[in-house]
């Protein structure tokens, strides 16, 4: 990058757990089929509702410093919980476009919350949640405790399920868990709508066949 040229991307997220997950994912260029990205990941002090209500204004200060922007937060807790995530994203992106980003910015709303990305069939989930020494397989424990229903791939209340699993395994809560999961869990076969949008936008902007700058 030449002096004075904008950096690749600024990402505004709701909290340190989301920041850790995003940083972990950005390190995985090959699985995501992207090049290395010069990214700045920032946290909004008012978390999900702050991202939803004033994230556009927050990011407007960076239109000349970065080529692209992304705004990421949970639907649950954003203040528009009763709306579909796609509708929230559309309204946010319209505001981003009008704030100087034009078509260079996207919104990703996780439904219902970040922890939905945690739950996969990967053995790394049990490892990162401290479940290795527990006698009952994690999925069976989730079923027994009512956090998961038969036939479902993921808990309906993913954050509650994760916190309960950490408590049961006596594993301290830490944003490092989110980063470790993002760095290790296989991305192949992940069908979460928000994750697929996140991946597709990165590939569109920074595909492995694109050049920096």
N, C-alpha and C positions, 0 to 999 in steps of 0.2 A: 504494500500500500504506500503510495506516494504521500509526502507531507501535504496536509490540507484536504486529502480525500476522505470522504465519510467512512466510518467503520461499518462492518457488515450489518450488525443488528443490535437493537436494544430490546430486552424482554422485561416487562413489568409483571411481577407475580404478587400473590396475596400474602405469602408468609415464607418463613425460612425452610419449611418442609418442601414446599413447591420449588423454591430456589434450588435446594439440594437435588431434587429429582431432575429438574431441568439441566442442571450442570452435569449430572451423571449421564443423561441422555445425549447431550451435545458432545460428550467424549467418545461416543460410539459411531464414528463416521461410517465405518464399513457396513454395519447392520442397517443403518438408516439410509445408506447410499447417498451420502452427502460429503462434501469436502469439509476441511477444517474451517470453522466459523469464528471470526473475531467478534465475540458477543459480550455485551454487558448485561448482567442480570440484576435487576433492581427490585426491592420490596416496597410495596405501598404501606405506609404506616397505619392505614385504616383497614388493612386486610381485604377481604372479599368485597365488602360494601364500598370501600374506598376505590378499589379497582373498577368496580361497576359504575360508580357515580362520578368519580373525578379522575379516573385513569387516563381518559382522553386528554384532559387538560395537563396532567402530569407529563405525558409523553410529547405534548406539543412543543415543549422546550428543546426537543432533541431532533427535530425534523431535518436540520442541516448537518447534524453530527453523525447520523446513521443512515444507511441505505434503506433499512427496513425496521419495522417495529412489530412486536407481538404483545398482546395483553391477555394474561391468563389468570383465571380465578374460578372458584367453585360456584356452582349454581346455588347450593345450599349456603345461606348466610349472606348472599349478595344483595338481598333486599328485593329481588325479583324472583323469589323461589317458585312462584306459581306459574312462571312462564317457561316455555320450552327453550332449551339452551340455544337452539338454532336461531330463534327469534331474538334472543338477547344478543347473540353474536352479530346478527345482521344490523341491529340498531347501533351497536357499538362501532361496527365497521363503517357505517354511514357517517357517524360523528368523526371517526378517525380520518376519513377521506376529506371531510370538510375542514379539518384542523391543520391541513398542510401536508398530510401524508399521502393524499390522493389514493392510489391503489397499492401503496407500499406497506400497508399495515393490515394485520389480521387480529381477530379475537378468538380465543379458544376457551370455552366454558365447560368445565368438567362437571359431569352429571352422575351422582349428586355432588361428589367431592373427590379430591385428589386420591384418596385411598382406594378408589375403584381400580386404579392402575396397579395397586399392590398385589391384588389377588389374581394369581395365575397358577397353572399346574406345575410350574417350575419348582424343583427341589430347593432352589435358592431362597424361596419364600420362607420355608420352615427354618432354614439356616439363619437367615437374617432376623427372623422373629424369635430366635433363641429356642426353637422347638426341638432341637436334635435329641436332647436327653429326656423329652417327655414320652411317656409310654404309649399314648394314643396318637395316631396320625392326626395332623392338624385338621384336615378336612372332616374326619369323623368327629373330632371335638367340636368343630363349628356346627355340625349337624346335631350333635347331642345337646349343645347349649342353645340351640334355636337361632343361631346367627345365620345359618344356611339351611335352605329347604331342599328336599330331595328333587333332583332334576335341574337345580340351578347351578350355574357355573361360578357365580360370585355372590357374596352376601348383599342383601338389599341395603343394609346399613354398614357400609364398608369401614367407616372410621370407628364406629363402636366395636365392630368385630376385631379390628386390628388392635385397638387399645385393650380389649379383653384378653386377647391372645398374649400380648406383651405382659400384662399383669399376671396371667396364669403361668407364664414361663419365667417370671421374675426378671424380665429384661427391661432395663430403663428405656424410657422413650427418648428418642434422639433423632434429629434431622439426618444424622449420618446413616440411619437405617434406610431412609428414602434414597439417598445417593447410592448406597451399596446395592439396593434392589435395582435401581435404574441402570447401574453399570453391569449387572450380572444376569438378570432375568432375560430369557430369550424374547426377542421382539416378534419373532415369526409367529403368525397366527393370532396376534392381538387384534381383536375386533372392536375394541372400544371406539365409539364415534369420535370423541375428542382426541384420542391418541392418533387415530388415522388422519384427522385433519392436521394435527401438529406435524406429523411425519410428511404428509403430502405438501404442506406449505414449505417446509424446509427443503424438500426435494425440488420444488418449483423454483425457489430462490437460490438455493446453494447445492444443486445436484452435483454429484461427483465429477461430472464432465464440464462443470463451469469453472471459471477462473476467478480468483480474488480480484477485487477492485473494479 
